[in-house]
Amino acid sequence: MAKDTSLLNKKKVPTVEEMKRFFQSHDFTTEVSSFDPDKADESALRFYGTAQQHFRKTWNEQMKSFGGSGSMLNMSHNDPLRVLENADEQLIIGTAAQIASDEELYESIMDSFFESFKVTIFKMARAYAKSRDKRVDDLSEEEVGIIVDTLADGLLSQMMGYLQQVQSVPEILDALQGNRVFEDFNESVLENHDKIDFERQWYHLRTKVGEMLSLEELCEQPGGIDAYITPEGDEIDFRDVFAAFYQIIDDSERTIIREFAAGKTYQEIAEDLGYKTHSAISKKIAKMKDKYHAVLQDYYN
């Protein structure tokens, strides 16, 4: 089936709305590049890795400009935007690697690139040379490379911005705002600040109505817990929450709670439990927090 090139054949640059309408009837995100990293040689893999880094950097920068966090590492693999990023990356970087592996096609595209942007490159080279009190003819190959790379980075950034607008990334970000769930976050990231911010909002840590007691505060005040009134007017009795939480943790975790409440440091608790460093206690407490939040969520629901 022939490719629809109507958008490419326009005499002027299409608007974002025109590109959106075209994309809606020609969604390419389900297409897969035939490039196979497992069968690629070392040179192709190096190109793929470098291109992948540029893609992710530019993707994140553009997403941040639309109100995103600027990184997808904190999100789970099921997050809608991370799924979209991975699909685009596989198709675009895979296709670029295929082109780079075909010497004739690669040279043809590079010739087309330099022919299309020769005026822009010359203007950039003249400005660069002037800033260094040189003539254009005196620029080294390295300096010319810097100029071309700067142009390529600018074009990539502009094209990524168009791509994300066409794929409705700003709209997806708006839809996700305030509708996140725990499963959206990457559990393998220990200091996941996106998840921490989400939990603070979810558990109303920053509300003026009442202040949610954290696991640490429960440990510090096991006998002084009354209740937390949510903005909806529901009452949660933290003594019941803590009792349910205490039932699902193991003996070592209970020891951590008792010793933490007694004022011991992480290092002292680690030594009491036979660990060499306090990092083991930090990891156990992180897991305990997840258990505590799960119990709390059940009560809140």
N, C-alpha and C positions, 0 to 999 in steps of 0.2 A: 504494500500500500504506500502511495507517494506521500511524502511529508508535506504538510500545509505550510508554505513559506509566505503566505500573504502578509504577515506582519513584517517579515524581513524585506519584502519588496516595496514597502511604503517609501515615499520620497523624503519623508521627514521622520524624525525620531518619534515613535508612538508614545502616547501618554500612559501614565500608570493605569488609568481606568481602562484604556484599550488593551493593555497587556493583561490586566486582570480578567477581562472578558474572554480574551484568547485562552488564558490559562484554564479557565473554568470548563472550557470544551476541549482542552488539550493538556490535561493534567499529566505531567511527566514524572511525578514523584514516585510512581509505581514502577518506572523503568529501572532496569538494573544494568550496570556496565558489565561488559564481558571480561574486563580485566581481572585476572586471578593472581593475587599476590603470592600464592603458594607455587605458582608456575613461573613467576617473573624472575629475571636475573638480578644480580646485585645492583646494577646501575638503575634499572627500572624501579627497584624497591627504594633506593635512595631518593629518586625523583618523587616517588609516591609519598614518602615520609615528609619531605620538605614541603610539597604541595599541600599535604594534609595539615601541617602546622599553620601555613598561611591561611588556609581555608577556615580553620577553627578560630584563629585570631581575628580574622575579618568578620566572620559570622557573629562572634561574641561582641565585638565592638559595635556592629550595626544593631544588634538586638538591644544593647545597652542604650543606644540612642533612641530606641522606641520605648524605653521604660523597663527593660528587662534587667536581670541581675548582672549580665555581662559574662556569665559562665554557666555551662550546663553540667559541670562535674558534680554539683551538689544535688542534682535531680536524678530520679530513678530512670532506668532505660525505658519505662513505660510512659514517661512524661511526654505529652503531645509535641512540645517544641523540640525535645531531644530526639524523638522519633523522626521528626521532620528534618532536623539537622543531619542525622545519620543517613537518611535517604538521599538528601542533596549531596552530602559528602561522598557517598559511595558512587553516585552517578557522575558528578562533576570531576572529582579527583580521579576516579577510575577511567573516565573518558580522556582526561588530560594525560594520564600515564600511557594509555593506548596510543595517543597521538605522538608522544615523546618516543615511543618504541618504533614508530614508523618514520624512518629518516626522511623519506621523500615527502610525506604528508607534513611532517614537522617543519621542514625547510620552506614548504609552500605557505604554510600558515604564518611563519615568521616573516617571510618576504611580504606577505599581505599586511601584517601588522606594521612593519616599518614604512611601507608605502602609504598606508592610511594615516600614520601619525608623524610623518617626516617633518612637517611644518612645526608641529608641537614640540617634537624632540629638538629641533634646531633652536627654537625659542628658549627652551629650557637649558640647552647647552650654552647658549649665548649668555643667559642670565647667570648660570653657574660659573662660567669662565670669567665674567666681569666681576663677580664677587671674590674671585681669587686673583684678580689682576692678571688674567691670562687671555690669550686668543683661543678661539674654539679649536683651531688646528693643533694647539699645544696640549690639549687635554689628553690624559693617559687613557688606556683601555679601561683601567679600573674606574676612572672618573666617569667615562661614558657609560659604563655598566651601572654606576650609581644613579645616573640620570634616567636610564631606561627602567631600572628597578623602581624608582620613585614614580614614574609614569604608570608602570604596570600595577603598582600597589594602589595608586589613586583610582585607576580603572576598575580594579577588583573591588575596592570599597564601594564605588558607585554602583557597580553591577550587583553587588550583594545587597545594597540598599533597595534596588529595584526588585530583586528576587524576593526579598522578605515582604515587601509591600504587595507584590503580586500574589504571594502565598498567604496573605492576610496575617502575617506574624503580629502586627500591632493589635489587630482585632482578637487574636488568640490570647495575647497577653492580657488584654482587658477582660476577656471571659474568664481567665484563670484567676485574676485578681479577686481575692476574697472567697474563692471556691476551691482552694487547695485542700488536699487530704493527706494523711500521714504517709500513704503509699507513694506519694509523688516524690519523696526525697530518697536520696542515695544513702542507704544504711552503712555502707562501707567507709564513708567519710566521717572520721572521728569528730572533727571540729566543723560541723556542717552549720554555718551561720544562717543559711536560708531556712534550715529546719528549726534552728533555735528561735529565729524571729517568728516563724509560723507558730511554734508552740507557745510563745509568749502571747501572741494574739489569741490563739485558740483557748488557752487557759486564762485569758483575761489578766495576765500579769501586769498590764499597764492601765487597767481601767480605774476610774475614780470611785466606782461603786464599792469595790472590795478588792482585796489583794489575795491572789491565789497563793497558798502555801506550797513551797517547793519541797522536794524530798529532804533537802538539807534542813529546812525549817521544821519539818515534821520530826526529824531526828533531834533537833535542838529543843523542841517544845512538845514532847510526847504527851504530857499531861495537861497542857494548856490550850488544846485545840477545841474550838467551839464549832463554828460553821462559816461558810462562805456564801454570801448572797449574790447570785449571778444577776446580770442586767435584766434577765427575764423574770426575776423574782423567785427563782427556784433556790431551795436551800440544800446544801450538801454538808452532811455531818462528816467531818474529817476523821472522827474517831472510828466510824464504820469503815471508811475508806482505808485507813491505816490498818485496821484489823484484817480486812480482806487481803490487803497487800502483804501483810506479815505472814499470812497462811500460805502464800504461793512461793515464798523465797526459801532458800536452803539455809542450813545452819551457819555456814560461813558468812552469808549475807546478813543474817540476824546479828551475828557477832559484830560485823562492821557497823550496823546501826547502833548497837548498845555502846560500843567504844567511841563512836563518833559523838553520840549524845553525852558521853562522859568527858568529852573535850580532848580526846586523843587526836594526834595528827595522823595523816595518811601513812607516814613512814612508821610511826609507832604501831599502827594497826597492822601494817604489812609484816613487821617483825613478829608480832603476836601470832599471826597466821602462817608464819614460816616462809614469807616471801622476802627476797633480797632487796627489792626496791618498791617504792610507792606506786609505780606505774601499774602494777597488777591490781591494786586497790582502785585506782582511777578507772580502769577498764571495767572492773566488777560494778562499780557505782554507776557507770554509764549504762550497763545492762539493767541494773536495778531501776534506774530512772524510766527506762522503757516499760518495765513491768508495772511500775507505779502509775505511769501515764495511761497504760492500758486499763488498769483497774479504775482510775479516776474517770476515764472516758466512759466506761460502762455506767458508772454512777451518774455522770453528767447527762448521759442519754436517757 
